[in-house]
Structure formats: structure tokens, C-alpha cells
Amino acid sequence: MLFLNLQDLEEREPIPGFRGRFVHSENMTFAHWDIAAGAPLPEHSHAPEQVTIVIEGELRLTVNGETNVLGPGSMAIVESKAIHSGEAITHCRVIDVFYPIREDYR
């Protein structure tokens, strides 16, 4: 068993405006994001499936052409290889869970 404190992990900014800390289990990646208001998430896709959970703020998310605004407590399930993009309407705190691991976030 491993116990971690997010504040002890290095913060990285792989996308402008998306500052994150990343935790990897044997099979999953957990990305804890602090997203600046107005920051765009460019259209992309990836093999791991993704669950996005909004903790704070409002995030506009488009998945396969369908757009929704997510607020605190809202979730989106992004299937493997689905084309998606977004924008932080306000400052956001978001958790993304990926299965399997996002190797590019190691």
C-alpha cells in the first residue's frame, strides 16, 4: 500500500493553463488539475479511457461533437480514442482518471 500527499508531488503544466499533479497505480493514472479560467483544451484523443470529475468551477467539454458544461459534482466518461476538447469557463479543479495508465504523464 502506498500513501501520498498531492502537495508533495511535482506540479507540471503539460498544456498551457493546465497545472497538474499525477499519481499512477499499477493500472491507472489520476491527474489532479488546477485549470486557469479561459484555458483551452485542444482537440485530441488517446487510447486510455478517461473519467473527468469536476470538483470546482465550470468546464465546457466536447466529446465526439457533443458539448456540455460540467460543474461541481459533474462527470464525463470519455471512451478510448474519442475526440474531445474543452475550455475552462471559470477557474477549475478537476480530477481525470485514465485506464490504462497515461504513459505520457509519467
Secondary structure, 3 states (H helix, E strand, C coil): CCCCCHHHCCCEEEECCEEEEEEECCCCEEEEEEECCCCEEEEECCCCEEEEEEEECCEEEEECCEEEEECCCCEEEECCCCCEEEEECCCEEEEEEEECCCHHHC
